[in-house]
């Protein structure tokens, strides 16, 4: 059997944590020790994994805001914290459609609750063994997976446990989420890892040899592709040691009865991903350009002028509007979000981990997704704009797709403040906003609460969201409003992304 031991950067080392402070230091974000029941109403269990269960939950302040809660039972064993910290550290650094987004984290003596955006799909494992994945579907899923893992590697993070149980797929749209980063690790091009872990069917030969790097994730993708196309793994046996022997010594075989109805290109693709020598194995960038995955009809849509303008304005979005857009996106229809993700994927660049905006601007398209925007006309000379950003992150792309005036009026300013934790019968004050930002794990929450408060002052006079009376603390409103006006005159009002 594979041994499981820890190695890597100091952050990932297995250590004993005897007090709350050392536990807090292990995580990249502050843990909230208030009872989770004060903020969320926990619902039914809809999934489980090694050491955790998944529950659906609704915000107490705003029941329409629904999340997934990953509940870990510690049973007094602080050694269980390390895998959780790995996952939190990895996912909080990601800004990509193929990974869940962590909202906040709660802790008590026996449990840790990780709050994530909710994702209702099926495990890839279930889809495979329900025989519901065709070769064309496999191409769509594998292409997404390759881009997702390329993004991980651009952050110097390896997943190290890619298997169908750790990939969620929405059956109708085939959009995927890669989950369970409790085995992940930082890697370096200057040195290899030697921690042997992973599931027997999907582990790479070099992992068994005790010296490996990011190429081991590519092997696992090749095995997953083989499994999706045929319904069985390439190396199988009832005995794990026999499986390891076959992975190390036996060649990859393509049974005629399994592959006769599949394209020759699919077999070549899998064969190049499952080369035993990692130095000769196909790279992710090469795999994405492989003939089996390339679709010549995959043209990039041209975007309306208002969307292009939104891309440029995102850099100056206020903290308040970023929070409101995040709230809106948590309630958006899954099919709309899937279409937006496909648009983002059209221009995604693996080298930067972002979308190449110039591809949208320069391309002509047969995709009529924007026909519904009858009042929007495509830009005719966007390529000549000198202020156009070349690349755009996933979160900024989503923000640009939201029409603040058309999509958000259903959120009254009052209802948004309730989401921030403000009682509708009380005045808005900076201390309440500080508590909200602190609970969300934001750094410098006191300074950002002051900025958020000023943003609200601006919204009171400048936005259709203000359709109900909102009371502000008079003393804070007077001083903050004066500062806001002065900063606006000087052009130095502080905006930006929350950390």
C-alpha positions in Angstrom: 0.0 0.0 0.0 1.1 3.6 -0.5 2.4 5.3 2.6 0.9 8.7 3.4 3.4 11.1 4.9 3.9 14.8 4.6 6.7 16.7 2.9 7.1 20.1 1.2 7.1 23.7 2.3 7.0 24.4 6.1 3.4 25.3 5.7 2.5 21.7 4.7 4.6 19.9 7.3 2.6 17.8 9.8 2.8 19.6 13.2 1.2 19.4 16.6 -1.1 22.3 17.3 -2.1 22.5 20.9 -3.8 26.0 21.1 -6.2 28.2 19.1 -3.4 30.6 18.1 -1.3 27.9 16.4 -4.4 26.5 14.7 -5.2 30.0 13.4 -1.6 30.3 12.1 -2.0 27.1 10.1 -4.8 28.6 8.0 -4.5 31.4 5.4 -7.6 33.1 6.8 -9.0 33.8 10.2 -11.4 31.2 11.5 -14.7 32.4 13.0 -15.3 30.9 16.4 -18.8 32.2 16.7 -21.6 29.6 16.4 -22.4 28.9 12.8 -26.1 28.7 13.7 -26.1 32.5 14.2 -25.4 33.0 10.5 -26.6 30.0 8.6 -29.5 27.5 8.9 -28.0 24.1 8.1 -30.1 21.8 5.8 -29.9 18.3 4.5 -26.7 16.3 3.7 -26.1 16.0 -0.1 -22.6 14.5 -0.2 -19.7 13.1 1.8 -16.0 12.3 1.5 -13.0 11.2 3.5 -13.6 12.8 7.0 -16.4 15.3 6.0 -20.0 15.6 5.0 -21.6 18.3 2.7 -24.7 20.1 3.8 -26.8 22.7 2.1 -27.4 25.9 4.1 -29.2 29.2 3.9 -28.1 32.6 5.3 -30.1 33.7 8.3 -30.0 37.3 7.2 -31.0 36.5 3.6 -32.6 33.0 3.1 -32.3 33.3 -0.7 -28.5 33.2 -0.3 -27.7 29.5 -0.3 -24.3 27.9 0.2 -22.6 24.5 0.6 -21.1 23.7 4.0 -18.2 21.2 4.2 -18.3 19.8 7.8 -15.1 18.2 9.2 -15.2 16.3 12.4 -12.0 16.7 14.3 -12.7 14.5 17.3 -10.0 16.3 19.2 -7.3 15.3 16.6 -5.5 18.5 15.5 -3.6 16.4 12.9 -6.7 16.5 10.8 -6.3 20.2 10.4 -3.4 20.0 8.0 -5.4 18.6 5.0 -8.2 21.2 5.6 -5.6 24.0 5.7 -4.1 22.7 2.4 -7.5 22.9 0.7 -8.3 26.3 2.1 -5.0 27.7 1.1 -5.3 26.4 -2.4 -8.9 27.3 -3.1 -8.6 30.8 -1.7 -5.8 31.5 -4.1 -7.8 30.4 -7.2 -9.9 32.6 -9.5 -11.2 30.2 -12.0 -14.6 28.7 -13.1 -13.6 25.1 -12.4 -13.0 25.5 -8.7 -15.4 26.1 -5.8 -15.1 29.5 -4.0 -14.6 29.6 -0.3 -16.8 32.2 1.4 -15.8 31.8 5.1 -14.8 29.3 7.7 -16.2 28.5 11.2 -14.6 26.5 14.0 -15.7 25.0 17.3 -14.0 22.5 19.5 -15.0 19.4 17.5 -15.8 20.7 14.0 -14.7 23.0 11.2 -17.2 24.3 8.7 -16.0 25.5 5.3 -18.6 27.7 3.6 -18.4 27.4 -0.3 -20.5 28.4 -3.2 -23.1 25.7 -3.8 -22.6 23.3 -6.8 -25.3 20.8 -7.6 -23.9 18.3 -10.0 -22.9 14.6 -10.1 -19.6 13.0 -9.4 -17.8 12.1 -12.6 -17.6 8.6 -11.1 -21.4 8.3 -11.1 -21.7 9.6 -14.7 -19.1 7.1 -15.9 -20.8 4.1 -14.4 -24.2 5.2 -15.5 -22.7 5.0 -19.0 -23.9 8.5 -19.8 -20.6 9.9 -21.2 -20.0 9.9 -25.0 -16.7 10.6 -26.7 -17.8 14.1 -27.6 -18.8 14.7 -23.9 -15.4 13.3 -22.8 -13.7 15.8 -25.0 -15.6 18.7 -23.4 -14.9 17.5 -19.9 -11.2 16.6 -20.5 -10.5 20.0 -22.1 -12.0 21.8 -19.0 -10.0 19.5 -16.7 -6.7 20.2 -18.5 -7.3 24.0 -18.3 -8.2 23.7 -14.6 -5.0 21.8 -13.8 -2.9 24.1 -15.9 -4.2 26.9 -13.8 -3.3 25.0 -10.6 0.2 24.4 -11.9 0.5 28.1 -12.8 0.0 28.7 -9.0 2.7 26.1 -8.3 0.1 23.8 -6.8 -0.4 20.1 -7.6 -3.7 18.3 -6.9 -2.1 14.9 -6.4 -5.3 13.0 -6.1 -7.2 13.4 -9.4 -9.9 10.7 -9.6 -13.6 10.7 -10.7 -14.8 11.1 -7.1 -13.0 14.4 -6.9 -14.6 15.9 -10.0 -18.2 17.2 -10.1 -20.0 17.6 -13.4 -23.3 19.3 -14.1 -24.9 16.7 -16.4 -26.9 19.1 -18.6 -24.1 21.7 -19.2 -21.1 19.5 -18.6 -19.5 22.2 -16.6 -17.1 20.8 -14.0 -15.6 21.6 -10.6 -12.4 20.0 -9.3 -12.8 19.5 -5.6 -11.0 18.0 -2.5 -7.6 19.6 -2.4 -6.7 18.0 0.9 -3.8 16.1 -0.7 -2.5 19.1 -2.7 1.0 20.5 -2.4 3.2 23.3 -3.6 5.9 22.2 -6.0 9.1 23.7 -7.4 10.8 23.2 -10.7 14.1 23.0 -8.7 13.1 19.9 -6.7 10.8 16.9 -6.8 8.3 15.6 -4.2 8.6 12.2 -2.7 5.4 11.8 -0.7 3.6 8.7 -2.0 -0.1 9.2 -2.1 -3.1 8.8 -4.4 -5.6 6.2 -5.4 -4.1 3.0 -6.9 -5.8 3.2 -10.3 -4.8 6.8 -11.0 -1.3 7.1 -9.5 1.6 7.9 -11.8 4.7 5.6 -12.1 7.1 8.3 -10.8 4.9 8.7 -7.7 5.4 5.0 -7.0 9.1 5.6 -7.6 9.2 8.3 -4.9 10.3 11.2 -7.1 7.8 13.2 -9.0 6.5 16.7 -10.0 3.5 18.3 -11.7 3.6 15.8 -14.6 2.0 13.2 -12.3 -1.3 15.1 -12.5 -1.1 14.8 -16.3 -0.8 11.0 -16.1 -3.9 11.0 -13.9 -5.8 12.9 -16.5 -4.8 10.4 -19.1 -6.1 7.6 -16.9 -9.4 9.5 -16.4 -9.8 10.0 -20.1 -9.2 6.2 -20.7 -11.8 5.4 -18.0 -14.4 7.9 -19.4 -14.0 6.5 -23.0 -14.1 2.8 -22.1 -15.7 2.5 -18.6 -12.7 0.8 -17.1 -9.2 1.9 -16.0 -6.2 0.9 -18.1 -4.4 -0.9 -15.2 -6.7 -3.0 -13.0 -6.5 -5.9 -10.6 -8.1 -6.9 -7.3 -4.7 -6.6 -5.6 -3.2 -3.1 -5.2 0.3 -4.3 -5.4 -0.4 -5.9 -8.8 -1.9 -2.7 -10.0 1.3 -0.8 -9.0 3.4 -3.5 -10.8 1.4 -3.0 -14.0 1.6 0.7 -13.8 5.4 0.5 -13.4 6.2 -2.3 -15.8 3.3 -3.1 -18.2 2.6 -1.2 -21.4 -0.7 0.6 -21.9 -3.1 -1.6 -23.9 -6.1 -0.7 -26.1 -8.5 -3.6 -26.2 -10.1 -3.8 -29.7 -13.5 -4.6 -28.3 -13.4 -1.4 -26.2 -11.9 1.0 -28.8 -13.4 -0.2 -32.0 -16.2 2.4 -31.8 -13.9 5.2 -30.7 -11.8 7.5 -32.9 -8.1 6.8 -33.5 -7.2 10.2 -32.3 -8.7 9.5 -28.9 -6.4 6.5 -28.5 -3.3 8.5 -29.6 -4.3 11.3 -27.1 -4.5 8.9 -24.2 -1.3 7.1 -25.2 0.6 10.4 -25.2 -0.7 11.4 -21.8 0.1 8.0 -20.2 3.8 7.8 -21.2 5.7 6.3 -18.3 8.7 8.6 -18.5 7.4 12.0 -17.3 10.0 13.8 -19.4 8.5 12.4 -22.6 4.9 12.7 -21.5 2.7 15.2 -23.4 2.6 18.6 -21.7 -0.8 20.1 -20.8 -0.3 22.9 -23.4 0.4 20.3 -26.1 -2.6 18.3 -25.0 -4.9 21.3 -25.4 -3.6 21.7 -29.0 -4.0 18.0 -29.8 -6.1 17.2 -32.9 -8.6 15.2 -30.8 -9.5 18.3 -28.7 -9.2 21.1 -31.3 -12.6 22.1 -32.7 -12.2 24.2 -35.9 -15.8 25.5 -35.5 -15.1 26.9 -32.0 -15.2 30.6 -32.9 -15.0 33.4 -30.4 -18.1 35.7 -30.0 -17.8 39.4 -30.5 -18.9 41.3 -27.4 -21.3 44.3 -27.3 -19.7 47.7 -26.5 -21.3 47.9 -23.1 -19.6 44.7 -22.0 -16.2 45.9 -23.4 -16.7 49.1 -21.4 -17.4 47.1 -18.3 -14.1 45.3 -18.7 -12.3 48.6 -18.6 -14.3 49.9 -15.6 -13.8 46.8 -13.4 -10.5 48.1 -12.1 -12.3 51.0 -10.4 -15.4 49.1 -9.1 -16.1 50.1 -5.5 -15.9 47.6 -2.7 -19.6 47.8 -2.3 -20.4 47.0 -5.9 -18.0 44.1 -5.9 -19.8 42.7 -2.8 -23.2 43.2 -4.5 -22.1 41.5 -7.7 -20.8 38.5 -5.7 -24.2 38.3 -4.0 -26.0 38.5 -7.3 -23.8 35.8 -8.9 -24.7 33.4 -6.0 -28.3 33.6 -7.0 -27.9 33.5 -10.8 -29.4 30.6 -12.9 -27.0 27.8 -13.4 -27.6 27.7 -17.2 -26.7 31.4 -17.6 -23.5 31.0 -15.5 -22.6 27.9 -17.7 -23.0 30.1 -20.9 -20.8 32.8 -19.3 -18.2 30.1 -18.4 -18.1 28.9 -22.0 -17.6 32.4 -23.2 -14.7 32.8 -20.8 -13.3 29.5 -21.9 -13.2 30.7 -25.5 -10.5 33.2 -24.7 -8.8 31.4 -21.8 -5.0 31.5 -21.9 -3.3 28.7 -19.9 0.0 30.6 -19.7 -1.5 33.5 -17.8 -4.5 31.8 -16.1 -6.7 34.5 -17.5 -8.8 35.2 -20.6 -7.2 37.1 -23.5 -9.6 40.0 -24.0 -8.2 40.9 -27.4 -9.5 37.6 -28.8 -13.1 38.7 -27.9 -12.5 42.1 -29.6 -10.9 40.9 -32.8 -12.9 37.8 -33.5 -16.0 37.5 -35.7 -18.6 35.0 -34.5 -21.5 32.8 -35.4 -22.6 32.6 -31.8 -25.8 34.6 -31.2 -25.7 34.6 -27.4 -25.9 38.4 -27.3 -28.9 38.8 -29.7 -31.1 39.3 -26.6 -29.2 42.5 -25.9 -31.0 44.4 -28.5 -29.9 47.8 -27.2 -26.2 46.8 -27.4 -24.2 47.1 -30.6 -20.9 45.4 -31.1 -17.8 47.5 -31.0 -16.4 48.4 -34.4 -12.9 49.7 -33.5 -12.1 48.2 -30.1 -8.7 47.0 -31.4 -7.6 50.6 -31.6 -8.4 51.3 -27.9 -5.2 52.0 -26.0 -6.8 51.7 -22.6 -8.0 48.1 -23.1 -6.7 45.5 -20.7 -5.1 42.6 -22.5 -6.1 39.9 -20.0 -8.9 39.6 -17.5 -9.4 37.4 -14.5 -12.5 35.2 -14.1 -14.1 37.2 -11.3 -13.7 40.4 -13.2 -15.1 38.8 -16.3 -18.2 37.8 -14.4 -18.5 41.2 -13.0 -18.4 42.7 -16.5 -21.2 40.4 -17.7 -23.5 41.8 -15.0 -25.5 44.9 -16.1 -25.6 46.8 -12.8 -28.7 48.9 -13.8 -30.7 46.1 -15.5 -29.8 43.0 -13.4 -29.5 44.3 -9.8 -32.5 46.6 -9.0 -34.3 43.6 -7.5 -31.7 43.9 -4.7 -32.8 47.0 -2.7 -30.0 48.7 -0.8 -31.8 47.8 2.4 -31.9 44.0 1.5 -28.2 44.2 0.6 -27.3 45.8 4.0 -29.3 43.0 5.7 -26.9 40.6 4.0 -24.1 42.6 5.5 -25.5 41.9 8.9 -27.3 45.3 9.4 -30.6 45.1 11.3 -33.3 46.9 9.3 -34.4 48.7 12.4 -30.9 50.0 13.3 -28.7 52.6 11.8 -25.8 51.6 9.5 -22.5 52.0 11.3 -18.9 51.1 10.6 -18.7 48.7 13.5 -21.3 46.4 11.9 -19.5 46.5 8.6 -16.2 45.7 10.4 -17.9 42.6 11.9 -19.1 41.5 8.4 -15.7 41.9 6.7 -13.9 40.2 9.7 -16.2 37.2 9.5 -15.5 36.9 5.8 -11.8 36.7 6.5 -10.8 40.0 4.8 -7.5 41.5 5.8 -7.4 45.1 7.1 -11.1 44.8 7.7 -11.2 48.1 9.7 -9.8 50.2 6.9 -12.0 48.4 4.3 -15.1 48.9 6.5 -14.5 52.6 6.4 -14.2 52.4 2.6 -17.3 50.3 2.3 -19.2 52.8 4.5 -18.2 55.6 2.1 -19.3 53.5 -0.9 -22.8 53.2 0.7 -22.9 57.0 1.1 -22.2 57.2 -2.6 -24.9 54.7 -3.5 -27.5 56.6 -1.5 -27.3 59.4 -4.1 -26.1 57.7 -7.2 -27.8 54.3 -7.8 -31.2 52.8 -8.4 -30.5 50.4 -5.7 -31.5 53.0 -3.2 -35.2 52.5 -3.5 -35.9 52.4 0.3 -34.9 54.6 3.1 -31.7 53.6 4.9 -30.6 55.2 8.1 -27.0 56.0 8.8 -25.3 56.7 12.1 -25.4 60.5 12.1 -22.0 61.2 13.6 -20.2 58.7 11.3 -22.3 59.8 8.3 -21.3 63.4 8.8 -17.6 62.9 9.1 -17.4 60.1 6.5 -19.5 61.9 4.0 -17.2 65.0 4.3 -14.2 62.8 3.8 -15.9 61.0 0.9 -16.7 64.3 -0.9 -13.1 65.6 -0.4 -11.6 62.4 -1.7 -13.9 62.4 -4.7 -12.9 66.0 -5.5 -9.3 65.0 -5.3 -9.9 61.8 -7.3 -8.5 59.5 -4.7 -11.5 57.6 -3.5 -10.1 54.2 -2.6 -11.6 51.3 -4.6 -10.3 47.8 -5.3 -10.6 44.1 -4.7 -10.9 42.9 -1.1 -8.1 40.6 0.0 
